[in-house]
Structures are given as structure tokens and as C-alpha cells.
Amino acid sequence: MRNVHRIKQLISYLDSVDYPLTEEEIYDLILKREIPHKNPNNSLIVFDLDHIDWWINENRTKNRSLNSYY
């Protein structure tokens, strides 16, 4: 598994795959449980990059579907 343990690391990864998000957007997604993550303790957030890749693909597919209606 490819994991990152900090939001800043996730931001760098997302930028590298052309899916930029801000720190605030990521925190909001975490709070809404809309982005795959694990929180093994209160001070650590872990993102499995394989799950993040799946999530990005799902969101890109949804966005394409929504845009095709307009």
C-alpha cells in the first residue's frame, strides 16, 4: 500500500495527478467523510493512495456525467 500521513503530502500528490485541492477543501471532505482516509488515532490521518486514485477516478467520472447534461 502507498500511504501518506499528512494533508500536505496528500496535496502534493493530488497536484501531481492534476487533481488540485486546498487544505480547507480536504478538511471539509474529511469532515463529510467524502474522501477515503483512516484516522487510527486523533492526531493522525492516513490516506491510502490506491483508494485516493479510485476516489479521483470516481469524481472525474461523475463530473463528466454532470457536464454532459449541459
C-alpha positions as CSV (number, residue, x, y, z in Angstrom):
1,M,0.0,0.0,0.0
2,R,1.1,3.5,-0.8
3,N,0.2,5.7,2.2
4,V,0.7,9.4,3.1
5,H,0.2,10.6,6.6
6,R,-0.2,14.3,6.3
7,I,-2.6,16.5,4.4
8,K,0.3,18.5,2.9
9,Q,1.6,15.2,1.4
10,L,-1.8,14.5,0.0
11,I,-2.0,17.9,-1.5
12,S,1.4,17.3,-3.2
13,Y,0.2,14.0,-4.5
14,L,-3.1,15.5,-5.8
15,D,-1.2,18.2,-7.6
16,S,1.0,15.6,-9.2
17,V,-2.1,13.8,-10.7
18,D,-3.7,17.0,-11.8
19,Y,-6.5,17.0,-9.1
20,P,-5.6,20.0,-7.0
21,L,-7.4,20.6,-3.7
22,T,-6.8,23.1,-1.0
23,E,-6.1,22.1,2.6
24,E,-9.5,23.6,3.5
25,E,-11.3,21.5,0.9
26,I,-9.6,18.4,2.1
27,Y,-10.6,19.1,5.7
28,D,-14.1,19.6,4.6
29,L,-14.1,16.3,2.7
30,I,-12.8,14.5,5.7
31,L,-15.5,16.0,8.0
32,K,-18.1,15.0,5.5
33,R,-16.5,11.5,5.1
34,E,-16.3,12.0,1.4
35,I,-12.6,11.3,0.9
36,P,-11.1,7.9,1.7
37,H,-9.0,8.1,4.9
38,K,-8.3,6.4,8.1
39,N,-7.9,8.1,11.5
40,P,-6.1,5.5,13.7
41,N,-5.8,8.0,16.5
42,N,-6.9,11.6,17.0
43,S,-3.7,13.1,15.8
44,L,-3.0,11.1,12.7
45,I,-4.8,10.9,9.3
46,V,-3.7,8.3,6.8
47,F,-4.6,8.3,3.1
48,D,-4.1,5.2,1.1
49,L,-3.1,6.5,-2.3
50,D,-4.7,3.5,-4.1
51,H,-8.0,4.5,-2.6
52,I,-7.4,8.1,-3.4
53,D,-6.7,7.1,-7.0
54,W,-10.1,5.3,-7.1
55,W,-11.8,8.3,-5.5
56,I,-10.3,10.7,-8.0
57,N,-11.5,8.5,-10.9
58,E,-15.0,8.2,-9.5
59,N,-15.2,12.0,-9.1
60,R,-13.9,12.7,-12.5
61,T,-16.4,10.2,-14.0
62,K,-19.3,11.9,-12.0
63,N,-18.1,15.4,-13.2
64,R,-18.0,14.2,-16.8
65,S,-21.5,12.8,-16.5
66,L,-22.8,16.0,-14.9
67,N,-21.2,18.2,-17.6
68,S,-22.7,16.1,-20.4
69,Y,-26.1,17.3,-19.4
70,Y,-25.3,20.9,-20.1
